[in-house]
Amino acid sequence: MKMNARTLLAATALAAAALATTGCAVVRGQESAGAYVDDTATTTAVKAKFVEDKTVDAGAIKVETLNGTVQLSGFAKSNAEKAQAEYLARNTKGVRSVRNDIIVRP
């Protein structure tokens, strides 16, 4: 009985050590847990700027962030709205680059 308890304890310790050293990839091995938290904060900050700006329809534009690269998608009513969304995203803390895939649809 003691042998089984020791084996279980050793297996648990090895599993915990393996999880601690792998870095826990969050999205299909693309980023670490820390990078995921940073990207989530960046996405939230960009969306908040969209809500504050009256020229950008925050509900029509989707924001996703991966390793500091922000991707904008969705629809804008004009080229000016598309450009303003990109400007706001580029000038947000934590943004390394912006991929603007917004489609202008009047």
N, CA, C and O atoms as a Tinker XYZ file with bonds, in Angstrom:
   424  protein
     1  N      0.824000   -1.191000    0.000000    73     2
     2  CA     0.000000    0.000000    0.000000    64     1     3
     3  C      0.864000    1.249000    0.000000    63     2     4     5
     4  O      0.548000    2.220000   -0.688000    81     3
     5  N      1.981000    1.237000    0.783000    73     3     6
     6  CA     2.869000    2.389000    0.820000    64     5     7
     7  C      3.538000    2.599000   -0.527000    63     6     8     9
     8  O      3.790000    3.737000   -0.923000    81     7
     9  N      3.825000    1.519000   -1.232000    73     7    10
    10  CA     4.462000    1.627000   -2.532000    64     9    11
    11  C      3.546000    2.364000   -3.519000    63    10    12    13
    12  O      4.016000    3.189000   -4.302000    81    11
    13  N      2.260000    2.071000   -3.482000    73    11    14
    14  CA     1.315000    2.736000   -4.362000    64    13    15
    15  C      1.195000    4.217000   -4.033000    63    14    16    17
    16  O      1.101000    5.038000   -4.945000    81    15
    17  N      1.196000    4.573000   -2.777000    73    15    18
    18  CA     1.111000    5.974000   -2.364000    64    17    19
    19  C      2.363000    6.730000   -2.807000    63    18    20    21
    20  O      2.267000    7.866000   -3.272000    81    19
    21  N      3.533000    6.108000   -2.667000    73    19    22
    22  CA     4.772000    6.745000   -3.114000    64    21    23
    23  C      4.794000    6.903000   -4.625000    63    22    24    25
    24  O      5.225000    7.934000   -5.141000    81    23
    25  N      4.336000    5.895000   -5.326000    73    23    26
    26  CA     4.295000    5.965000   -6.794000    64    25    27
    27  C      3.355000    7.077000   -7.246000    63    26    28    29
    28  O      3.675000    7.835000   -8.162000    81    27
    29  N      2.205000    7.170000   -6.606000    73    27    30
    30  CA     1.242000    8.217000   -6.937000    64    29    31
    31  C      1.812000    9.601000   -6.649000    63    30    32    33
    32  O      1.649000   10.525000   -7.446000    81    31
    33  N      2.476000    9.738000   -5.515000    73    31    34
    34  CA     3.085000   11.013000   -5.149000    64    33    35
    35  C      4.186000   11.397000   -6.140000    63    34    36    37
    36  O      4.280000   12.555000   -6.547000    81    35
    37  N      5.005000   10.442000   -6.521000    73    35    38
    38  CA     6.079000   10.705000   -7.484000    64    37    39
    39  C      5.512000   11.077000   -8.842000    63    38    40    41
    40  O      6.013000   11.990000   -9.499000    81    39
    41  N      4.467000   10.374000   -9.264000    73    39    42
    42  CA     3.849000   10.674000  -10.553000    64    41    43
    43  C      3.237000   12.069000  -10.549000    63    42    44    45
    44  O      3.333000   12.796000  -11.537000    81    43
    45  N      2.614000   12.440000   -9.446000    73    43    46
    46  CA     2.022000   13.779000   -9.326000    64    45    47
    47  C      3.099000   14.852000   -9.367000    63    46    48    49
    48  O      2.930000   15.883000  -10.019000    81    47
    49  N      4.206000   14.612000   -8.671000    73    47    50
    50  CA     5.307000   15.578000   -8.656000    64    49    51
    51  C      5.916000   15.730000  -10.048000    63    50    52    53
    52  O      6.222000   16.846000  -10.469000    81    51
    53  N      6.093000   14.623000  -10.762000    73    51    54
    54  CA     6.637000   14.690000  -12.125000    64    53    55
    55  C      5.689000   15.423000  -13.067000    63    54    56    57
    56  O      6.128000   16.215000  -13.900000    81    55
    57  N      4.399000   15.162000  -12.938000    73    55    58
    58  CA     3.421000   15.848000  -13.784000    64    57    59
    59  C      3.427000   17.348000  -13.517000    63    58    60    61
    60  O      3.363000   18.144000  -14.453000    81    59
    61  N      3.503000   17.737000  -12.254000    73    59    62
    62  CA     3.542000   19.160000  -11.899000    64    61    63
    63  C      4.805000   19.814000  -12.444000    63    62    64    65
    64  O      4.757000   20.934000  -12.954000    81    63
    65  N      5.926000   19.125000  -12.339000    73    63    66
    66  CA     7.184000   19.668000  -12.860000    64    65    67
    67  C      7.131000   19.813000  -14.373000    63    66    68    69
    68  O      7.640000   20.789000  -14.922000    81    67
    69  N      6.519000   18.846000  -15.049000    73    67    70
    70  CA     6.410000   18.908000  -16.509000    64    69    71
    71  C      5.547000   20.085000  -16.941000    63    70    72    73
    72  O      5.872000   20.777000  -17.907000    81    71
    73  N      4.454000   20.311000  -16.231000    73    71    74
    74  CA     3.589000   21.445000  -16.564000    64    73    75
    75  C      4.287000   22.775000  -16.309000    63    74    76    77
    76  O      4.118000   23.724000  -17.073000    81    75
    77  N      5.052000   22.842000  -15.258000    73    75    78
    78  CA     5.729000   24.090000  -14.896000    64    77    79
    79  C      6.831000   24.443000  -15.888000    63    78    80    81
    80  O      7.120000   25.622000  -16.091000    81    79
    81  N      7.440000   23.458000  -16.498000    73    79    82
    82  CA     8.572000   23.737000  -17.391000    64    81    83
    83  C      8.180000   23.858000  -18.845000    63    82    84    85
    84  O      9.009000   24.275000  -19.654000    81    83
    85  N      6.947000   23.513000  -19.227000    73    83    86
    86  CA     6.559000   23.569000  -20.636000    64    85    87
    87  C      6.144000   24.959000  -21.079000    63    86    88    89
    88  O      6.111000   25.221000  -22.281000    81    87
    89  N      5.829000   25.853000  -20.168000    73    87    90
    90  CA     5.425000   27.197000  -20.541000    64    89    91
    91  C      3.945000   27.317000  -20.804000    63    90    92    93
    92  O      3.456000   28.423000  -21.035000    81    91
    93  N      3.223000   26.235000  -20.778000    73    91    94
    94  CA     1.773000   26.232000  -20.947000    64    93    95
    95  C      1.321000   27.070000  -22.128000    63    94    96    97
    96  O      0.798000   28.167000  -21.932000    81    95
    97  N      1.501000   26.600000  -23.319000    73    95    98
    98  CA     1.050000   27.316000  -24.508000    64    97    99
    99  C     -0.457000   27.478000  -24.449000    63    98   100   101
   100  O     -1.181000   26.533000  -24.137000    81    99
   101  N     -0.921000   28.667000  -24.746000    73    99   102
   102  CA    -2.330000   28.981000  -24.595000    64   101   103
   103  C     -3.117000   28.684000  -25.861000    63   102   104   105
   104  O     -4.173000   28.055000  -25.795000    81   103
   105  N     -2.633000   29.116000  -26.986000    73   103   106
   106  CA    -3.361000   28.955000  -28.233000    64   105   107
   107  C     -2.508000   28.161000  -29.212000    63   106   108   109
   108  O     -1.623000   28.718000  -29.862000    81   107
   109  N     -2.766000   26.883000  -29.319000    73   107   110
   110  CA    -2.076000   26.008000  -30.266000    64   109   111
   111  C     -0.579000   26.260000  -30.342000    63   110   112   113
   112  O     -0.012000   26.274000  -31.434000    81   111
   113  N      0.068000   26.459000  -29.203000    73   111   114
   114  CA     1.514000   26.625000  -29.173000    64   113   115
   115  C      2.016000   27.954000  -29.695000    63   114   116   117
   116  O      3.205000   28.084000  -29.988000    81   115
   117  N      1.154000   28.942000  -29.822000    73   115   118
   118  CA     1.555000   30.202000  -30.421000    64   117   119
   119  C      2.041000   31.236000  -29.411000    63   118   120   121
   120  O      2.802000   32.129000  -29.783000    81   119
   121  N      1.636000   31.151000  -28.167000    73   119   122
   122  CA     2.063000   32.139000  -27.187000    64   121   123
   123  C      1.987000   31.572000  -25.779000    63   122   124   125
   124  O      1.256000   30.618000  -25.516000    81   123
   125  N      2.752000   32.172000  -24.884000    73   123   126
   126  CA     2.764000   31.743000  -23.490000    64   125   127
   127  C      1.587000   32.368000  -22.749000    63   126   128   129
   128  O      0.889000   33.233000  -23.277000    81   127
   129  N      1.383000   31.916000  -21.527000    73   127   130
   130  CA     0.293000   32.457000  -20.715000    64   129   131
   131  C      0.495000   33.951000  -20.458000    63   130   132   133
   132  O     -0.470000   34.716000  -20.483000    81   131
   133  N      1.735000   34.372000  -20.212000    73   131   134
   134  CA     2.020000   35.788000  -19.989000    64   133   135
   135  C      1.732000   36.630000  -21.217000    63   134   136   137
   136  O      1.168000   37.719000  -21.108000    81   135
   137  N      2.118000   36.130000  -22.392000    73   135   138
   138  CA     1.845000   36.852000  -23.638000    64   137   139
   139  C      0.344000   36.925000  -23.891000    63   138   140   141
   140  O     -0.151000   37.930000  -24.402000    81   139
   141  N     -0.380000   35.871000  -23.539000    73   139   142
   142  CA    -1.831000   35.863000  -23.710000    64   141   143
   143  C     -2.471000   36.958000  -22.864000    63   142   144   145
   144  O     -3.362000   37.665000  -23.334000    81   143
   145  N     -2.024000   37.100000  -21.631000    73   143   146
   146  CA    -2.553000   38.145000  -20.747000    64   145   147
   147  C     -2.244000   39.522000  -21.320000    63   146   148   149
   148  O     -3.110000   40.396000  -21.327000    81   147
   149  N     -1.011000   39.727000  -21.804000    73   147   150
   150  CA    -0.637000   41.003000  -22.412000    64   149   151
   151  C     -1.498000   41.301000  -23.637000    63   150   152   153
   152  O     -1.968000   42.425000  -23.812000    81   151
   153  N     -1.704000   40.291000  -24.485000    73   151   154
   154  CA    -2.508000   40.484000  -25.692000    64   153   155
   155  C     -3.961000   40.787000  -25.360000    63   154   156   157
   156  O     -4.600000   41.594000  -26.035000    81   155
   157  N     -4.479000   40.147000  -24.330000    73   155   158
   158  CA    -5.855000   40.419000  -23.911000    64   157   159
   159  C     -5.996000   41.859000  -23.418000    63   158   160   161
   160  O     -6.989000   42.525000  -23.712000    81   159
   161  N     -5.006000   42.335000  -22.672000    73   159   162
   162  CA    -5.024000   43.726000  -22.203000    64   161   163
   163  C     -4.943000   44.690000  -23.377000    63   162   164   165
   164  O     -5.617000   45.720000  -23.381000    81   163
   165  N     -4.128000   44.367000  -24.369000    73   163   166
   166  CA    -3.999000   45.216000  -25.554000    64   165   167
   167  C     -5.317000   45.265000  -26.318000    63   166   168   169
   168  O     -5.763000   46.340000  -26.718000    81   167
   169  N     -5.941000   44.114000  -26.521000    73   167   170
   170  CA    -7.235000   44.062000  -27.216000    64   169   171
   171  C     -8.266000   44.910000  -26.490000    63   170   172   173
   172  O     -9.012000   45.658000  -27.123000    81   171
   173  N     -8.315000   44.802000  -25.176000    73   171   174
   174  CA    -9.261000   45.575000  -24.373000    64   173   175
   175  C     -8.997000   47.072000  -24.496000    63   174   176   177
   176  O     -9.936000   47.862000  -24.582000    81   175
   177  N     -7.723000   47.466000  -24.505000    73   175   178
   178  CA    -7.375000   48.884000  -24.620000    64   177   179
   179  C     -7.783000   49.443000  -25.986000    63   178   180   181
   180  O     -8.278000   50.566000  -26.072000    81   179
   181  N     -7.579000   48.670000  -27.042000    73   179   182
   182  CA    -7.966000   49.120000  -28.392000    64   181   183
   183  C     -9.481000   49.254000  -28.464000    63   182   184   185
   184  O     -9.987000   50.256000  -28.970000    81   183
   185  N    -10.209000   48.264000  -27.966000    73   183   186
   186  CA   -11.671000   48.330000  -27.989000    64   185   187
   187  C    -12.186000   49.525000  -27.193000    63   186   188   189
   188  O    -13.151000   50.173000  -27.597000    81   187
   189  N    -11.544000   49.814000  -26.067000    73   187   190
   190  CA   -11.952000   50.963000  -25.253000    64   189   191
   191  C    -11.772000   52.267000  -26.021000    63   190   192   193
   192  O    -12.610000   53.165000  -25.933000    81   191
   193  N    -10.683000   52.371000  -26.772000    73   191   194
   194  CA   -10.477000   53.572000  -27.588000    64   193   195
   195  C    -11.548000   53.686000  -28.667000    63   194   196   197
   196  O    -12.002000   54.786000  -28.981000    81   195
   197  N    -11.951000   52.558000  -29.233000    73   195   198
   198  CA   -13.007000   52.580000  -30.247000    64   197   199
   199  C    -14.324000   53.064000  -29.644000    63   198   200   201
   200  O    -15.056000   53.825000  -30.277000    81   199
   201  N    -14.622000   52.627000  -28.437000    73   199   202
   202  CA   -15.869000   53.030000  -27.769000    64   201   203
   203  C    -15.856000   54.525000  -27.472000    63   202   204   205
   204  O    -16.878000   55.196000  -27.621000    81   203
   205  N    -14.707000   55.051000  -27.053000    73   203   206
   206  CA   -14.580000   56.473000  -26.726000    64   205   207
   207  C    -14.667000   57.362000  -27.964000    63   206   208   209
   208  O    -15.168000   58.484000  -27.885000    81   207
   209  N    -14.186000   56.874000  -29.101000    73   207   210
   210  CA   -14.149000   57.664000  -30.335000    64   209   211
   211  C    -15.495000   57.573000  -31.035000    63   210   212   213
   212  O    -15.961000   56.476000  -31.343000    81   211
   213  N    -16.112000   58.695000  -31.284000    73   211   214
   214  CA   -17.445000   58.730000  -31.885000    64   213   215
   215  C    -17.435000   58.447000  -33.390000    63   214   216   217
   216  O    -18.490000   58.196000  -33.972000    81   215
   217  N    -16.267000   58.484000  -34.023000    73   215   218
   218  CA   -16.211000   58.258000  -35.471000    64   217   219
   219  C    -16.034000   56.778000  -35.827000    63   218   220   221
   220  O    -16.147000   56.402000  -36.994000    81   219
   221  N    -15.758000   55.939000  -34.824000    73   219   222
   222  CA   -15.537000   54.511000  -35.065000    64   221   223
   223  C    -16.684000   53.715000  -34.434000    63   222   224   225
   224  O    -17.002000   53.894000  -33.258000    81   223
   225  N    -17.294000   52.840000  -35.225000    73   223   226
   226  CA   -18.363000   51.976000  -34.725000    64   225   227
   227  C    -17.725000   50.746000  -34.077000    63   226   228   229
   228  O    -17.359000   49.789000  -34.759000    81   227
   229  N    -17.598000   50.789000  -32.757000    73   227   230
   230  CA   -16.909000   49.725000  -32.015000    64   229   231
   231  C    -17.595000   48.374000  -32.183000    63   230   232   233
   232  O    -16.941000   47.335000  -32.095000    81   231
   233  N    -18.878000   48.376000  -32.419000    73   231   234
   234  CA   -19.614000   47.123000  -32.569000    64   233   235
   235  C    -19.409000   46.456000  -33.920000    63   234   236   237
   236  O    -19.662000   45.260000  -34.064000    81   235
   237  N    -18.957000   47.211000  -34.904000    73   235   238
   238  CA   -18.801000   46.665000  -36.251000    64   237   239
   239  C    -17.377000   46.213000  -36.554000    63   238   240   241
   240  O    -17.125000   45.599000  -37.591000    81   239
   241  N    -16.444000   46.517000  -35.649000    73   239   242
   242  CA   -15.038000   46.188000  -35.898000    64   241   243
   243  C    -14.551000   45.215000  -34.827000    63   242   244   245
   244  O    -14.659000   45.478000  -33.629000    81   243
   245  N    -14.018000   44.095000  -35.286000    73   243   246
   246  CA   -13.484000   43.058000  -34.397000    64   245   247
   247  C    -11.993000   43.290000  -34.199000    63   246   248   249
   248  O    -11.278000   43.627000  -35.143000    81   247
   249  N    -11.528000   43.109000  -32.966000    73   247   250
   250  CA   -10.116000   43.305000  -32.619000    64   249   251
   251  C     -9.567000   42.002000  -32.053000    63   250   252   253
   252  O    -10.134000   41.443000  -31.114000    81   251
   253  N     -8.469000   41.519000  -32.619000    73   251   254
   254  CA    -7.775000   40.342000  -32.097000    64   253   255
   255  C     -6.296000   40.670000  -32.010000    63   254   256   257
   256  O     -5.758000   41.358000  -32.878000    81   255
   257  N     -5.634000   40.182000  -30.970000    73   255   258
   258  CA    -4.210000   40.456000  -30.771000    64   257   259
   259  C     -3.460000   39.153000  -30.563000    63   258   260   261
   260  O     -3.895000   38.296000  -29.794000    81   259
   261  N     -2.335000   39.003000  -31.250000    73   259   262
   262  CA    -1.465000   37.846000  -31.079000    64   261   263
   263  C     -0.024000   38.329000  -31.095000    63   262   264   265
   264  O      0.458000   38.854000  -32.099000    81   263
   265  N      0.657000   38.146000  -29.969000    73   263   266
   266  CA     2.058000   38.560000  -29.820000    64   265   267
   267  C      2.279000   40.032000  -30.174000    63   266   268   269
   268  O      3.282000   40.383000  -30.796000    81   267
   269  N      1.345000   40.882000  -29.778000    73   267   270
   270  CA     1.480000   42.318000  -30.003000    64   269   271
   271  C      0.998000   42.807000  -31.348000    63   270   272   273
   272  O      0.955000   44.015000  -31.579000    81   271
   273  N      0.632000   41.897000  -32.250000    73   271   274
   274  CA     0.094000   42.284000  -33.549000    64   273   275
   275  C     -1.424000   42.311000  -33.461000    63   274   276   277
   276  O     -2.062000   41.308000  -33.140000    81   275
   277  N     -1.988000   43.477000  -33.752000    73   275   278
   278  CA    -3.439000   43.655000  -33.684000    64   277   279
   279  C     -4.020000   43.471000  -35.075000    63   278   280   281
   280  O     -3.549000   44.070000  -36.042000    81   279
   281  N     -5.052000   42.633000  -35.165000    73   279   282
   282  CA    -5.761000   42.458000  -36.426000    64   281   283
   283  C     -7.143000   43.063000  -36.282000    63   282   284   285
   284  O     -7.896000   42.726000  -35.370000    81   283
   285  N     -7.462000   43.964000  -37.199000    73   283   286
   286  CA    -8.774000   44.598000  -37.238000    64   285   287
   287  C     -9.556000   43.983000  -38.388000    63   286   288   289
   288  O     -9.031000   43.847000  -39.494000    81   287
   289  N    -10.800000   43.612000  -38.137000    73   287   290
   290  CA   -11.653000   43.079000  -39.189000    64   289   291
   291  C    -13.075000   43.555000  -38.943000    63   290   292   293
   292  O    -13.407000   44.050000  -37.865000    81   291
   293  N    -13.893000   43.397000  -39.948000    73   291   294
   294  CA   -15.268000   43.854000  -39.838000    64   293   295
   295  C    -15.556000   44.884000  -40.911000    63   294   296   297
   296  O    -14.943000   44.872000  -41.979000    81   295
   297  N    -16.492000   45.774000  -40.622000    73   295   298
   298  CA   -16.945000   46.719000  -41.628000    64   297   299
   299  C    -16.910000   48.158000  -41.113000    63   298   300   301
   300  O    -17.197000   48.434000  -39.949000    81   299
   301  N    -16.551000   49.057000  -42.019000    73   299   302
   302  CA   -16.563000   50.497000  -41.741000    64   301   303
   303  C    -17.464000   51.165000  -42.780000    63   302   304   305
   304  O    -17.668000   50.644000  -43.876000    81   303
   305  N    -17.992000   52.321000  -42.412000    73   303   306
   306  CA   -18.878000   53.051000  -43.327000    64   305   307
   307  C    -18.118000   53.933000  -44.308000    63   306   308   309
   308  O    -18.674000   54.382000  -45.311000    81   307
   309  N    -16.819000   54.182000  -44.009000    73   307   310
   310  CA   -16.021000   55.046000  -44.880000    64   309   311
   311  C    -14.539000   54.727000  -44.716000    63   310   312   313
   312  O    -14.128000   54.059000  -43.767000    81   311
   313  N    -13.748000   55.224000  -45.668000    73   311   314
   314  CA   -12.300000   55.077000  -45.563000    64   313   315
   315  C    -11.764000   55.842000  -44.352000    63   314   316   317
   316  O    -10.779000   55.433000  -43.738000    81   315
   317  N    -12.418000   56.954000  -44.016000    73   315   318
   318  CA   -11.993000   57.742000  -42.854000    64   317   319
   319  C    -12.176000   56.943000  -41.560000    63   318   320   321
   320  O    -11.317000   56.993000  -40.680000    81   319
   321  N    -13.282000   56.210000  -41.436000    73   319   322
   322  CA   -13.508000   55.384000  -40.246000    64   321   323
   323  C    -12.474000   54.254000  -40.178000    63   322   324   325
   324  O    -11.954000   53.946000  -39.105000    81   323
   325  N    -12.180000   53.644000  -41.322000    73   323   326
   326  CA   -11.175000   52.581000  -41.371000    64   325   327
   327  C     -9.804000   53.113000  -40.945000    63   326   328   329
   328  O     -9.098000   52.480000  -40.160000    81   327
   329  N     -9.442000   54.277000  -41.469000    73   327   330
   330  CA    -8.150000   54.884000  -41.134000    64   329   331
   331  C     -8.089000   55.284000  -39.665000    63   330   332   333
   332  O     -7.050000   55.121000  -39.026000    81   331
   333  N     -9.182000   55.804000  -39.123000    73   331   334
   334  CA    -9.224000   56.205000  -37.707000    64   333   335
   335  C     -9.087000   54.983000  -36.799000    63   334   336   337
   336  O     -8.402000   55.048000  -35.778000    81   335
   337  N     -9.724000   53.881000  -37.156000    73   335   338
   338  CA    -9.602000   52.654000  -36.354000    64   337   339
   339  C     -8.151000   52.187000  -36.333000    63   338   340   341
   340  O     -7.638000   51.797000  -35.284000    81   339
   341  N     -7.494000   52.225000  -37.478000    73   339   342
   342  CA    -6.085000   51.823000  -37.535000    64   341   343
   343  C     -5.214000   52.777000  -36.725000    63   342   344   345
   344  O     -4.316000   52.340000  -36.006000    81   343
   345  N     -5.475000   54.073000  -36.839000    73   343   346
   346  CA    -4.714000   55.077000  -36.090000    64   345   347
   347  C     -4.833000   54.837000  -34.587000    63   346   348   349
   348  O     -3.834000   54.855000  -33.867000    81   347
   349  N     -6.062000   54.612000  -34.120000    73   347   350
   350  CA    -6.286000   54.377000  -32.693000    64   349   351
   351  C     -5.556000   53.112000  -32.229000    63   350   352   353
   352  O     -4.947000   53.097000  -31.159000    81   351
   353  N     -5.623000   52.065000  -33.034000    73   351   354
   354  CA    -4.953000   50.813000  -32.671000    64   353   355
   355  C     -3.438000   51.001000  -32.617000    63   354   356   357
   356  O     -2.791000   50.550000  -31.672000    81   355
   357  N     -2.870000   51.664000  -33.624000    73   355   358
   358  CA    -1.413000   51.864000  -33.675000    64   357   359
   359  C     -0.899000   52.682000  -32.492000    63   358   360   361
   360  O      0.241000   52.509000  -32.061000    81   359
   361  N     -1.732000   53.560000  -31.977000    73   359   362
   362  CA    -1.324000   54.427000  -30.882000    64   361   363
   363  C     -1.807000   53.922000  -29.525000    63   362   364   365
   364  O     -2.092000   54.710000  -28.624000    81   363
   365  N     -1.893000   52.619000  -29.393000    73   363   366
   366  CA    -2.273000   51.981000  -28.137000    64   365   367
   367  C     -1.048000   51.274000  -27.566000    63   366   368   369
   368  O     -0.305000   50.608000  -28.287000    81   367
   369  N     -0.854000   51.431000  -26.267000    73   367   370
   370  CA     0.290000   50.796000  -25.596000    64   369   371
   371  C      0.241000   49.283000  -25.792000    63   370   372   373
   372  O     -0.807000   48.657000  -25.641000    81   371
   373  N      1.392000   48.710000  -26.132000    73   371   374
   374  CA     1.504000   47.269000  -26.302000    64   373   375
   375  C      1.352000   46.786000  -27.724000    63   374   376   377
   376  O      1.592000   45.613000  -28.010000    81   375
   377  N      0.952000   47.685000  -28.634000    73   375   378
   378  CA     0.755000   47.299000  -30.035000    64   377   379
   379  C      2.080000   47.399000  -30.778000    63   378   380   381
   380  O      2.708000   48.457000  -30.806000    81   379
   381  N      2.500000   46.289000  -31.378000    73   379   382
   382  CA     3.732000   46.271000  -32.171000    64   381   383
   383  C      3.453000   46.559000  -33.639000    63   382   384   385
   384  O      4.219000   47.258000  -34.301000    81   383
   385  N      2.350000   46.014000  -34.143000    73   383   386
   386  CA     1.959000   46.262000  -35.533000    64   385   387
   387  C      0.451000   46.073000  -35.654000    63   386   388   389
   388  O     -0.193000   45.485000  -34.785000    81   387
   389  N     -0.094000   46.589000  -36.757000    73   387   390
   390  CA    -1.530000   46.501000  -37.001000    64   389   391
   391  C     -1.769000   45.921000  -38.385000    63   390   392   393
   392  O     -1.161000   46.349000  -39.365000    81   391
   393  N     -2.654000   44.953000  -38.449000    73   391   394
   394  CA    -3.099000   44.387000  -39.726000    64   393   395
   395  C     -4.544000   44.836000  -39.905000    63   394   396   397
   396  O     -5.435000   44.378000  -39.191000    81   395
   397  N     -4.770000   45.725000  -40.849000    73   395   398
   398  CA    -6.090000   46.319000  -41.045000    64   397   399
   399  C     -6.833000   45.591000  -42.166000    63   398   400   401
   400  O     -6.594000   45.846000  -43.346000    81   399
   401  N     -7.719000   44.698000  -41.792000    73   399   402
   402  CA    -8.533000   43.940000  -42.755000    64   401   403
   403  C     -9.985000   44.427000  -42.768000    63   402   404   405
   404  O    -10.887000   43.688000  -43.161000    81   403
   405  N    -10.203000   45.660000  -42.343000    73   403   406
   406  CA   -11.550000   46.225000  -42.321000    64   405   407
   407  C    -11.995000   46.468000  -43.766000    63   406   408   409
   408  O    -11.230000   46.956000  -44.598000    81   407
   409  N    -13.242000   46.116000  -44.035000    73   407   410
   410  CA   -13.831000   46.317000  -45.363000    64   409   411
   411  C    -14.744000   47.532000  -45.288000    63   410   412   413
   412  O    -15.576000   47.640000  -44.387000    81   411
   413  N    -14.584000   48.455000  -46.250000    73   411   414
   414  CA   -15.448000   49.641000  -46.300000    64   413   415
   415  C    -16.710000   49.266000  -47.059000    63   414   416   417
   416  O    -16.670000   48.842000  -48.213000    81   415
   417  N    -17.830000   49.438000  -46.370000    73   415   418
   418  CA   -19.125000   49.126000  -46.958000    64   417   419
   419  C    -20.098000   50.224000  -46.571000    63   418   420   421
   420  O    -20.577000   50.252000  -45.438000    81   419
   421  N    -20.397000   51.127000  -47.488000    73   419   422
   422  CA   -21.274000   52.264000  -47.151000    64   421   423
   423  C    -22.702000   51.870000  -46.822000    63   422   424
   424  O    -23.529000   52.732000  -46.525000    81   423
